[in-house]
Structure formats: C-alpha cells, structure tokens
Amino acid sequence: MTNMTLAIPEDLKKIMNKHKEVKWSEVARQAMWEHAKKLELMDKLVSKSKLTEKEALEIGRKIKKEVARRHRLII
C-alpha cells in the first residue's frame, strides 16, 4: 500500500485530537474510495455521450439559472 501525506487545517486537527479513538487514516481512505467510485460511475455515464463540452456547460448554466430562479435568488 502507498503512503500519502495530507495537509489539514489547524481547526480540523484540534477536532481530530479530541477523538483519538477514531482511525483517521481509515476515514480518509473510505472517503477517497467513495469519491473515486463516484468518478468512475461518472466516467462510465459520459463515455458514450455525444454532447460537446460547450453543450454540457450551456445545459449546466441553464439548470443553475432555473434553480436560482426557483429559490428566488434571482428575478
């Protein structure tokens, strides 16, 4: 297994120090696995897509605009 060194904010370190019973390396490993699995799924979903990057960005903009409108963040 490969080792990895992480930089974490001081406030997070203080919380971690209060909970020495937690295996923080395992928490980090599980979080990375979950994120990696989501990326793999996304790769599979888009691998057969015919959308161009420009089209996908435009759809994303329209969705964000509609969500903002529905939540009355914009008029």
C-alpha positions as CSV (number, residue, x, y, z in Angstrom):
1,M,0.0,0.0,0.0
2,T,1.2,3.5,-0.8
3,N,1.5,6.2,1.8
4,M,0.2,9.7,1.5
5,T,0.8,12.8,3.5
6,L,-2.1,15.3,3.8
7,A,-2.1,19.0,5.0
8,I,-5.1,19.8,7.1
9,P,-6.3,23.0,8.7
10,E,-5.4,23.6,12.4
11,D,-9.1,23.6,13.4
12,L,-9.6,20.2,11.9
13,K,-6.5,18.9,13.7
14,K,-7.9,20.1,17.0
15,I,-11.1,18.2,16.5
16,M,-9.2,15.1,15.4
17,N,-7.0,15.3,18.5
18,K,-10.1,15.2,20.7
19,H,-11.1,11.9,19.1
20,K,-8.1,9.7,19.2
21,E,-10.3,6.6,19.2
22,V,-11.1,7.3,15.5
23,K,-8.8,5.7,12.9
24,W,-8.5,8.9,10.8
25,S,-6.4,7.2,8.1
26,E,-9.3,4.8,7.6
27,V,-11.8,7.6,7.5
28,A,-9.7,9.3,4.8
29,R,-9.3,6.1,2.9
30,Q,-13.0,5.4,2.9
31,A,-13.8,9.0,1.8
32,M,-11.3,8.7,-1.1
33,W,-12.8,5.4,-2.2
34,E,-16.3,6.8,-2.2
35,H,-15.2,9.8,-4.2
36,A,-13.3,7.6,-6.6
37,K,-16.3,5.3,-7.1
38,K,-18.4,8.3,-8.0
39,L,-15.8,9.5,-10.5
40,E,-15.7,6.0,-12.1
41,L,-19.5,6.0,-12.4
42,M,-19.5,9.5,-13.9
43,D,-16.8,8.3,-16.4
44,K,-19.0,5.4,-17.4
45,L,-22.1,7.6,-17.8
46,V,-20.4,10.1,-20.0
47,S,-18.2,7.8,-22.0
48,K,-20.9,7.3,-24.6
49,S,-22.2,10.8,-24.6
50,K,-22.5,12.8,-27.8
51,L,-22.6,16.1,-26.0
52,T,-19.8,18.5,-26.6
53,E,-18.2,20.2,-23.6
54,K,-19.7,23.5,-24.8
55,E,-23.2,22.0,-24.9
56,A,-22.8,20.4,-21.5
57,L,-21.7,23.8,-20.0
58,E,-24.6,25.5,-21.5
59,I,-27.1,23.0,-20.1
60,G,-25.4,23.4,-16.7
61,R,-25.8,27.2,-16.9
62,K,-29.5,26.8,-17.7
63,I,-30.0,24.4,-14.8
64,K,-28.2,26.7,-12.3
65,K,-30.2,29.7,-13.5
66,E,-33.5,27.8,-13.1
67,V,-32.6,26.6,-9.7
68,A,-31.7,30.1,-8.6
69,R,-34.9,31.4,-10.0
70,R,-37.0,28.8,-8.2
71,H,-35.3,29.6,-4.9
72,R,-35.8,33.4,-5.6
73,L,-32.1,34.0,-5.7
74,I,-32.5,36.0,-8.9
75,I,-35.5,37.6,-10.6
